[in-house]
Amino acid sequence: MAIDARPRGQRRDARENCEKVLRAARTVFVRDGFDASMEEIARVAGVGVGTIYRRYPGKEILLGELVQETCELHLSLLEATLARPEHPPALLREVVHLHFRMGEEHAMLLDMLAPESPDADVTDSPRAQAYLRERALLEGLIRAGMDQGVFAKGDPLPMAAMIMELLHWQSCERMRRSLGLSSEAAADQLTKLVLGGLGVSV
């Protein structure tokens, strides 16, 4: 493992600069789209443009870091939600609403992310790992509901995979916009569909 030999104060400054750059990049990317310049991000962050390029040689790398940060935030919120001692249908409703909120808040940023090639081996990519972690959490929730007799018996893995497709941020946004609903109302509609598919009377 490489050891950072810089004095503690320099390491702290570097960490603070990185946080400033990420906050500024999120603001500028959402405002300007992929046309955002590294110079403008540096200006908003209050750092030299060289500071950004030393860590992020290109916009794609910086954007990927932001998306990864967003995925980690989503997973931490999901884990906190599922840790609550609530009935599985209530927890599933919270999961659906969380996806709609995240999609609405971060749609501009996520929309700039190029899709991974279907021909590429992406099983170890950060996005693939985030997907697998989230699917495992959802599978655990469905299995718990089946064990408690509140969800219809079956294989929880394909159910989790299908629900994940419905909860993709683009699917949520398309549904919300096409129906002319608020995020909360659209989430309620999708919750009824998902719970109905799991055998819950709604």
N, C-alpha and C positions, 0 to 999 in steps of 0.2 A: 504494500500500500504506500502511495506517495505521501510524504509528510510536507505540509506547508511550513516552510522555514521562515516566513515573514513574521515580523513582530506582531504581537496581538493587536495593537492599534491599527496597523495596516490591514490585517485580516478583517477587523470590524468595519473599517472604512469601505473595503471592497464589498463586503456583504451589504452594507447600507446602500452603496451605489447600485448594486444589482437589484435591490428592491425598488429603488427609485426608477431605474430603467424599465422594469417590468410594469410598474404602475403607469408610467408615462406611455409606454408602448400600448398598453391596453386602451388608454384614453385616445391616443392618436389613431390607432388602427380602427377603433369603432367610429371615430369621426371621419377619417379620410379613406378608409378601406385599404386595399393593398397598395394604393398609390402613396401611402404614407412614406415619408423619407426618414432615413436614419438621422439626418441632421435635425429634423423637427422633433423626433423622439428625444434626441440629446438635449435640445433646447428646453423642452417641457420638463425633462428630468433634472436639468441644471447640471449636466456633466458634459465633458468634452466628447465629441463624436468618436474619438479614438478609444475612449473607455468602453463604448458599446462594441466597436469592431473587434476589440481584443477578446471579448467573450462570445460575441455573436457575429461571425463573419458575413452573414447575410440575413435578409428579412425573413426568409423561410425558416431559418433556425430560431430566430427570435419568436416568430409566430408559433412555431412548434412548441417552444418552451411555455408560452402563454396558454396554449391549448392543454398541454400536460398539467399545468397548474390548475386549470379549470376542471379537468378530469379528477384530479386529486381532491379538490374542494368538493366536487359532487359525491365522490366515494365516501369522504369523511362525513358529509351530511347524511348520506344513505345509511351508513353504519350506525350513526347516532340515532336515526329514526327507528331502525330495526332493533335497536337495543332496548326500546321502551317495552314495558310489560303490558302490552295491549293485545286485543283480539286480532288474529291474522287478517280478517277483512278490513279492520280499521287501519292496520299497518299498511296493507296494500293500497288503500286509498291515499295514505300519506305519501307513499312511494310515487304514485301517479302524479299527485299534485307537485311533488318535488321536481319531477321531470319537466312539467310544464313551466314552473317558475324558472328553472335553470335555462330552459330553451329560450324563454322570453328575455331573460337578462343577458344571455351570452350569444344570442343568435347571430348578431353581426360578426362577432369574432369567429365563431364556428363555421360560418358560411364561407369564410375566406380559406378554410383549410381544404387543400386538394385531397380528393379521395385516394386511398391507397389502391394501387393497381390490383385487380382481382387475380392477376397472374403471379404476383410477387409473394414470396414467403414472408408473411407479416406476423407469424404467430408469436414472435418475440418483440414486436413493436410495442411502444408504450400504450397506444390506443387498443391494440389487441389484448394486452394484459389487463387494462382497465375494464374492457368488455367482459373478459372471463371472470374477473373479480366480482363485477356487478351481477353477472348471471348466476354465480355461485351463491351470492347473498339472496337473490330472488328465489333461486331453487330451494334454499333452506327455509325461506318463509312459506313457500307453497307446500313443502314437505311437512312443516309444522302444522299447517292448516289441515292437511290430509290426515295426519296422525290424530288431531283433535276432533276429526269428524265434521269440520265446518266446510272443507273443500271436498269435492268428489274425488274418489280414489283414482289413481293413475300414476303415470311416470312424470315426476315433477320437472325433469330436465327439458323435454320438448316444450312443455307449457311455459317454462321460464324463457326459453329461446324465442318463442312466438310473442310473448308479452314484451320482451326486449325490443323486438322489431316494431311493435306498436308504439313503444315509448321512445323511439329514436327522436332526437330533437327536431329533425326535419318533418317527420310524420306528425308530431305534436303541433308544430307551427302551421303546417298545411291544413290540418283538421280545424284548428282554431280560426284561421282566416277564412276557410271555405264556408264554415258554419256561421261566421260573424259573431263568435262568442268571445267572452273574456276567457283568460287562461283558466280561471277557477271553474267557470261553467263547462268549458270543454273538458277539463280534467274530471269533473263529475260524470259527464257522459261516457267518457272512456272507462272510468272506474266501473260503471254499471255493466258495460260490455265485458270487461275482464272478469268481474265477479260472476256474471252470468255464465261465462265459459268455464268457470271453476265450480259450477253447480250451486252457487249461492243465489237465493231468491232475493231480487232487488226491486 
